[in-house]
Amino acid sequence: MGEKENLETLMAVLEGFNRNDMIAATEGLDPDVTYIIRGRARVSGVYKGREEMAGALRRIKELTDGTMAGKPEVVLAKGDEVMMYMRVTGRRPDGREYDNYQAYLYRFRKGKLLEGQTIPVDQHAFEEFFAD
């Protein structure tokens, strides 16, 4: 698979997440996916496999009443690797809002997302947003 297919897969995953469609958000994941959300927020961690990753995505949506969504601003692709800079917004039930940027690193295998990382640009704001 090439860059075009990888980008199509990535956009389908993101669009599924933005629509709160976890089936669409996980279809593009390799069964052996490993995903890291950097930091110390309660959603941070290492997620292995489709089920763990789907659980992490569902948890983020639950904590934000389905409002967490992203809009890519810069996407760079080379072979099976993609880097994205995205504006991410969301709202917690208690009124806290998140409107910030995050960097993402992705690696694909045969057109499926194999490895990924979420790197919040403002780690403090990310942690405060997801704090109890």
TORKOL-4160 file (C-alpha; in steps of 0.2 Angstrom, whole numbers, padded with zeros to 4 digits, m for minus):
132
<pt num="1" X="0000" Y="0000" Z="0000"/>
<pt num="2" X="0006" Y="0018" Z="m0003"/>
<pt num="3" X="0004" Y="0035" Z="0004"/>
<pt num="4" X="m0012" Y="0038" Z="m0004"/>
<pt num="5" X="m0020" Y="0022" Z="0004"/>
<pt num="6" X="m0013" Y="0026" Z="0021"/>
<pt num="7" X="m0020" Y="0044" Z="0021"/>
<pt num="8" X="m0037" Y="0037" Z="0015"/>
<pt num="9" X="m0037" Y="0025" Z="0030"/>
<pt num="10" X="m0031" Y="0038" Z="0042"/>
<pt num="11" X="m0045" Y="0050" Z="0037"/>
<pt num="12" X="m0058" Y="0037" Z="0038"/>
<pt num="13" X="m0052" Y="0033" Z="0056"/>
<pt num="14" X="m0053" Y="0051" Z="0060"/>
<pt num="15" X="m0070" Y="0054" Z="0052"/>
<pt num="16" X="m0077" Y="0039" Z="0061"/>
<pt num="17" X="m0071" Y="0046" Z="0078"/>
<pt num="18" X="m0077" Y="0063" Z="0074"/>
<pt num="19" X="m0095" Y="0055" Z="0070"/>
<pt num="20" X="m0094" Y="0045" Z="0086"/>
<pt num="21" X="m0094" Y="0029" Z="0075"/>
<pt num="22" X="m0082" Y="0018" Z="0084"/>
<pt num="23" X="m0084" Y="0004" Z="0071"/>
<pt num="24" X="m0078" Y="0015" Z="0057"/>
<pt num="25" X="m0065" Y="0022" Z="0069"/>
<pt num="26" X="m0057" Y="0005" Z="0071"/>
<pt num="27" X="m0059" Y="m0003" Z="0054"/>
<pt num="28" X="m0043" Y="0004" Z="0048"/>
<pt num="29" X="m0033" Y="m0003" Z="0063"/>
<pt num="30" X="m0021" Y="m0017" Z="0061"/>
<pt num="31" X="m0026" Y="m0031" Z="0073"/>
<pt num="32" X="m0008" Y="m0029" Z="0081"/>
<pt num="33" X="m0010" Y="m0010" Z="0083"/>
<pt num="34" X="0000" Y="m0002" Z="0097"/>
<pt num="35" X="m0006" Y="0016" Z="0102"/>
<pt num="36" X="0002" Y="0028" Z="0114"/>
<pt num="37" X="m0007" Y="0043" Z="0121"/>
<pt num="38" X="0007" Y="0053" Z="0129"/>
<pt num="39" X="0007" Y="0061" Z="0146"/>
<pt num="40" X="m0002" Y="0058" Z="0163"/>
<pt num="41" X="m0020" Y="0061" Z="0159"/>
<pt num="42" X="m0032" Y="0048" Z="0164"/>
<pt num="43" X="m0034" Y="0043" Z="0145"/>
<pt num="44" X="m0015" Y="0042" Z="0143"/>
<pt num="45" X="m0006" Y="0025" Z="0141"/>
<pt num="46" X="m0001" Y="0011" Z="0130"/>
<pt num="47" X="m0015" Y="0002" Z="0121"/>
<pt num="48" X="m0012" Y="m0014" Z="0112"/>
<pt num="49" X="m0024" Y="m0022" Z="0099"/>
<pt num="50" X="m0040" Y="m0016" Z="0092"/>
<pt num="51" X="m0050" Y="m0020" Z="0107"/>
<pt num="52" X="m0039" Y="m0009" Z="0119"/>
<pt num="53" X="m0038" Y="0005" Z="0106"/>
<pt num="54" X="m0057" Y="0004" Z="0104"/>
<pt num="55" X="m0059" Y="0005" Z="0122"/>
<pt num="56" X="m0048" Y="0021" Z="0123"/>
<pt num="57" X="m0058" Y="0029" Z="0110"/>
<pt num="58" X="m0074" Y="0025" Z="0118"/>
<pt num="59" X="m0068" Y="0032" Z="0135"/>
<pt num="60" X="m0063" Y="0048" Z="0127"/>
<pt num="61" X="m0080" Y="0050" Z="0119"/>
<pt num="62" X="m0088" Y="0045" Z="0136"/>
<pt num="63" X="m0078" Y="0058" Z="0146"/>
<pt num="64" X="m0083" Y="0072" Z="0133"/>
<pt num="65" X="m0101" Y="0067" Z="0130"/>
<pt num="66" X="m0096" Y="0063" Z="0112"/>
<pt num="67" X="m0089" Y="0081" Z="0109"/>
<pt num="68" X="m0070" Y="0077" Z="0107"/>
<pt num="69" X="m0066" Y="0079" Z="0088"/>
<pt num="70" X="m0051" Y="0084" Z="0078"/>
<pt num="71" X="m0047" Y="0094" Z="0062"/>
<pt num="72" X="m0031" Y="0091" Z="0054"/>
<pt num="73" X="m0021" Y="0106" Z="0049"/>
<pt num="74" X="m0005" Y="0099" Z="0043"/>
<pt num="75" X="m0002" Y="0081" Z="0036"/>
<pt num="76" X="0014" Y="0074" Z="0030"/>
<pt num="77" X="0016" Y="0057" Z="0023"/>
<pt num="78" X="0032" Y="0047" Z="0017"/>
<pt num="79" X="0030" Y="0029" Z="0013"/>
<pt num="80" X="0021" Y="0020" Z="0028"/>
<pt num="81" X="0023" Y="0035" Z="0040"/>
<pt num="82" X="0012" Y="0049" Z="0043"/>
<pt num="83" X="0014" Y="0065" Z="0054"/>
<pt num="84" X="m0001" Y="0076" Z="0058"/>
<pt num="85" X="m0004" Y="0092" Z="0067"/>
<pt num="86" X="m0022" Y="0093" Z="0072"/>
<pt num="87" X="m0033" Y="0105" Z="0081"/>
<pt num="88" X="m0043" Y="0096" Z="0094"/>
<pt num="89" X="m0059" Y="0102" Z="0103"/>
<pt num="90" X="m0070" Y="0095" Z="0116"/>
<pt num="91" X="m0081" Y="0099" Z="0131"/>
<pt num="92" X="m0083" Y="0090" Z="0148"/>
<pt num="93" X="m0100" Y="0088" Z="0156"/>
<pt num="94" X="m0095" Y="0100" Z="0169"/>
<pt num="95" X="m0092" Y="0114" Z="0156"/>
<pt num="96" X="m0073" Y="0112" Z="0154"/>
<pt num="97" X="m0067" Y="0115" Z="0137"/>
<pt num="98" X="m0052" Y="0109" Z="0127"/>
<pt num="99" X="m0047" Y="0119" Z="0111"/>
<pt num="100" X="m0029" Y="0115" Z="0108"/>
<pt num="101" X="m0016" Y="0106" Z="0096"/>
<pt num="102" X="m0009" Y="0089" Z="0096"/>
<pt num="103" X="0004" Y="0081" Z="0086"/>
<pt num="104" X="0002" Y="0063" Z="0079"/>
<pt num="105" X="0014" Y="0050" Z="0073"/>
<pt num="106" X="0008" Y="0035" Z="0063"/>
<pt num="107" X="0015" Y="0020" Z="0055"/>
<pt num="108" X="0005" Y="0009" Z="0043"/>
<pt num="109" X="0007" Y="m0009" Z="0037"/>
<pt num="110" X="m0003" Y="m0015" Z="0022"/>
<pt num="111" X="m0014" Y="0000" Z="0023"/>
<pt num="112" X="m0019" Y="m0002" Z="0041"/>
<pt num="113" X="m0013" Y="0008" Z="0056"/>
<pt num="114" X="0000" Y="m0002" Z="0065"/>
<pt num="115" X="0008" Y="0011" Z="0077"/>
<pt num="116" X="0002" Y="0028" Z="0083"/>
<pt num="117" X="0006" Y="0041" Z="0096"/>
<pt num="118" X="m0004" Y="0056" Z="0102"/>
<pt num="119" X="0007" Y="0070" Z="0108"/>
<pt num="120" X="m0003" Y="0085" Z="0116"/>
<pt num="121" X="0006" Y="0101" Z="0112"/>
<pt num="122" X="0000" Y="0108" Z="0129"/>
<pt num="123" X="0002" Y="0093" Z="0141"/>
<pt num="124" X="m0004" Y="0103" Z="0156"/>
<pt num="125" X="m0020" Y="0108" Z="0147"/>
<pt num="126" X="m0023" Y="0090" Z="0141"/>
<pt num="127" X="m0021" Y="0084" Z="0159"/>
<pt num="128" X="m0032" Y="0097" Z="0167"/>
<pt num="129" X="m0046" Y="0094" Z="0154"/>
<pt num="130" X="m0046" Y="0075" Z="0158"/>
<pt num="131" X="m0043" Y="0077" Z="0177"/>
<pt num="132" X="m0057" Y="0070" Z="0189"/>
